[in-house]
Amino acid sequence: MGVPLRQAVKVGSYIMQQKFKGNARYPLVLMLEPLYRCNLACVGCGKIQHPEEILNRYMPPEQAWQAAEECGAPMVSIAGGEPLIHPQIDTLVAGLVQRKKFVYLCTNAILLQRMLPKFTPSVYLTFNVHLDGLEETHDRLVDRKGIFKKAIRAIKAAKARGFRVNTNTTVFDGESVDELHELFDQLMEIGVDGLTISPGYAYEKAPDQEHFLKREKTKELFRKILKPNGNGRHQKKAWDFNHSPLYLDFLQGKMDFQCTPWGNPNYGPFGWQRPCYLFSEGYAKTFKELMETTTWENYGTGNHKKCADCMVHCGYEPTAVIESTRGFKNVLRSIRSVFLRY
């Protein structure tokens, strides 16, 4: 299953508690960036375009734990940069797991196989490996040959040691649907626990600005991607998506959601980023300040030009997850998605 049962129950219980308290805005996932340094320069990335003095900053584990406790979200996604470069990443992760946070450590997997002995398998820890296509496509997008093969070897090694492993695929304009289907088949065959997919966000400083998807084109492309037996092919093995089924419906244009930017708040080297992980309108010193002083109504589809074509999971997955707790049919479908495959 893409989402562990324990995680689904904890997140559902957390949402019910927030509703009982009357909270209209609350976080689901802390997007934690303990560094911006990376060992790749992906053509669609806008997170590494900082001066050396910023790239040399590494967040102390204690600061990361404090942010997680201050935020209170049941899940933490550790990104960057490349988290495995962080000299204390194993200590940082162990502290979050000890606090029973569901941790998704996002990595390009260059260092993963070497680093595995520093981590302990746990239902609370998932390695989330970046794979944007099969070998030729992925290596081109990360601008380095050999990375796809290295990532596959690392995934197999992590699974052999008993770790949970997901993959994260960012979809750009011009992607081959057949290739993505083949990628999903291969990942399921080697034992990946869940697939995460999302259209790319148009970072202003990303080297490649030509291949970010517009909203209507996103819907058209994802309708093809999420059609398991489309284009005359036969699906080899069912796909486990680590998503709310309502978010997958949203990507295909079957549902219309507004963004929930506070659902996945970002904490990094500069503090709490307004309004979200994807672009910055300034920073807050505390989570309380972020929630209480950010003009949330200024963001989202139709409210800000930078949000016009965004359908990225970190903004719309929280909306879908919260929506899945409303109404019997949505609740039932969400429960079934924990056990059934796509």
N, C-alpha and C positions, 0 to 999 in steps of 0.2 A: 504494500500500500504506500502511496506517496506521502501521506501524513500519518505519523504514528498515532495510535488510538489514545495513548496517554496525553499527547500534545493536544489532540482535538478536544478531549474532555476538559483539559485545563483551560484552554482558550475559551471554550464555550462557557465554562463556569465563570471565568473572569468577566466576559461580556455581560452575563446575567447580573453579576455583582455591581458592575458599573451602572447598568440600567436601574437596578434596585436603589442605588444611591442617588439616582436622578442626574448622573453626569452625561452631558450631551457630547462632550469631546474628551476622548481618552486615547492613549497610545496602545497599539497592539504589538508593534515591533520597534525596538530601539535599533536604528541604523548607526552602528558604532564604527568610526574611522580612527583607529589609534595611530595612523600615520598616512602620509600621502605618497611616500616613496614606493616605486614599483620597479621590477626588473624586466618589464615589457613597456612598449610604447604603442598600444593598440590604436588603430586609425580612428576609431569611433569614441575614444575616451577623452573626457575633459577634466579629469581629476588629477593629472600629474603635471599640469602646466603651472607649477609654482617655482619660485626661486629656491636655490640650494638651501638657504637657511631655514626655509619652511619644510623642505623635503627631509631635512636632517632631524626633525622633531619626532620623538617617540613618546606616546602617551604612557605614563606610569600605570601599572595594573590597578593601583589603588584609586586612581582618578577614573578609570573605566568602571570599576565596581561601584563607585559613588554615583556615577551617571546612571547606571542600571538601577540602583536602588531609588534614586531620586525620580526617575522616570516611572518605574513600576511595571513596565510592559513585561508580559510573560515570555517574550521571545527577543533574542538579540542577534542581529545579522552583523557580522564583523567583516568590513570591507576595507577599502583604502583607495589607492595603493594596494600593495601585496602584503597581507597580514603576516605571512610566514617569514618576512624579512625582519619583523619586530623581534628584538633580542629577548623579550620576555613574553612572547605570545603564549607559550605553554602555561605559564603561571597565570596570565590574564584569563585564559579560557578555563583553567581549573577553578578559579575563583567564581566565575559565572556559573559553571556546572554545580559547584558546591551550593550556590544560591538557588539551584533548581530552575535556572533559566534555560530555555531551549535555544541552544547556540547553533547558528549556521555560519561556519567559517568559510568565507568566499576566497577562492584561490585559483591562480592560473596553473597550479600543480607542478611548477618547475621544481620547487623545493619539497613537495609533499612527501614523496617516498623516503627521502632522507630524514624528514622530521617526524615521521610516524612514531618512532620509539618514545618521543617526548610526550605523547598524548595517551590517554586511556579511553578505550571504547565505552560509550555511554549512550543511553536513549536520549540524553540531553545534548549530545554533540553530533552534528552532521557536517561533513566536509562538502562544500558546495563548489564544484569544479566548473570553471568557465570553459565552455566548448561551443563555438558559434557555427560549426559545420564539420564536414569531413576533412580529412587531412589537408588537402590543397587549399580549401576555403579558409579553414581556421588559421593555418599558418600565415596566409596572406593578411587576414584581418588583424592578427597580433604582430605582424611584421617580423616574423622570425621562423625559419624552417625548423622542423623537428619537434615543435611544441605539442602538436596533436598526439604523436606517438608517446611522448613523455607523459602526457596527461593520462592516456589510456593505461600505461604501465602503472602509474601511481594509483589510479582507481582500483585496478586489480589487486595491488599490494595492500591498499587500505581495506578492501573487502575481505582479503585473506586474513587480516588481523582482527576482523570483527567490527570494523567501523561502519557507521551509516554514511553513505555517499549519495549526494544529489548532484545534478548538473544544472548549469545556468546557461541558457542559449538566448542571445540577443539577436533579434531578427531585423535585417535591414532591407531596403528596397533592392529588388533584383535577385533575391534569394531563390534558389531552386527548391520547390516544394518536395520533389522526389528525393533530393539530397537530404533534406531535413527528416523525411520519413525514414530513410536509410540510417541516418544518425540515431534516431530514436530507437530503431530496431536493434542496432548494435549495442547501444547503451543498456537496453533491457536485457540483452543476451549475456552481458558480462556482469549483471547483477546490480546495476544502479538502482537505488531505492526510490528515487523520485526525479522527475523532470520539471525544471522551471523554465518558462519561455516568456519573452516580453519583447515588444517593439522597442527599438533604441530611442533614447531621448537625444534631441538635437543640442548637445553641448556647444556653446558658442565657440569654445577654443579647441574643439576636436579637429584634428588635421583633415578628416574627410567630412565635408558638409553636404555632399551630393547624394548620399544614400540613406538619409533619414526618411522614414515613412510619414506621409500625410495621413490624416485620420481616416478618410474613406478608403484609401489604398490599404491601410492597416486592416480594416475589416474584411476587405476582399481577399487579401493574402491569408489571413488567419482562418477564413472559412475553408480555404483549400488545405491549409496545414492541418487543421483539426478534423478533416474528413479522412478517417483512418484507411478506408479502402478506395480512395480516389485515384484518378489518373490510371486506371487499369491495373493497379498493383494489388498484391495481397499482403496484408499486415502479418508479419512473422510472429509477433508476440504483443500482447496488450501493453499499452503505455500507461505508466503510473505518473500522473501529473501532480506536483506538489502545489496545487492551486485549489481555491474554491471553484466549484463548477460554475458558479455565477460569474466569476471573472473570465472564465473561458467563453461563456456566452457573450459577455461584454466585448471581448476582443473580436467576436464574429458579428457584432452589431445586432445581436438578438435582444440585448438589454441596454439601457442608457443610464449610466451612472455619473454622478459628479465626484470629483476628486475629494479625498479625505486626507489633506496634507499632514494633519496632526496625528494621523494613525500610525505613521512610520517616522517619528522625529529623528533628526540626524544630530549626532554629537561628535565633534572632531577637534582638531588642533586649535580652532578659533572659538570653540564654544558650541552653543545650540544654534544650528543654522536655520534661518528663516527663508522661505516657509517650509522647505523640504530638502531632501537629499539631493535633488537634481539641479537647483539653481539657488543662488544666494541673494537675499535682499537684506543682508545684515545678520548679526548674531546676538543672541541673548546669553547672559552669564549663568542663568539658572533655568531649569525646566519650567518652573513656575512663571518666571518672567516670559519665557517663550509662549506659553499657553495663554497668559493673561494680556499680553501687550501686542501680540501679532494680529494684524488686521486680516483675519482669515477670509473675510468676505471678498477681499481683493484678488483672491487666487482661485484657480480652477478653470474649467472650460467656460469660455465666454467672459471671463473676468480679467484675464491677463494674457497678453500676446504670447508669452513664453509657454503658456498652458494650452494653446490652441490645438496642437496636434498630439499632445501627450496622451498616451494610454498605458503608461508604464505601470508595472505591478506594484511598485512601492507607493503609488498614489491611489490606485483604484482597487487593489486587492483588499485593503482595509474596508472600503465601502462594500465590496462584495461579501466579505466575511460577516460584517455586521448585518447586512441585508439578509444573509442566510439564516439569521436567528429570528426573522420576522415571518410569521405565517407558517402553518403546518407543512405546506408543500415544500417550502424552502428548507425548513428544518429537516424534513425527511430526506430530501435530496442530498443535503450536506452530510447527514449520517451515512447514507448509502455510499457517498463518494469516498469515505474512509475505507470501505471494504471492496468497492468495485473499481475496475480499471476502465480506461478510455477505449 
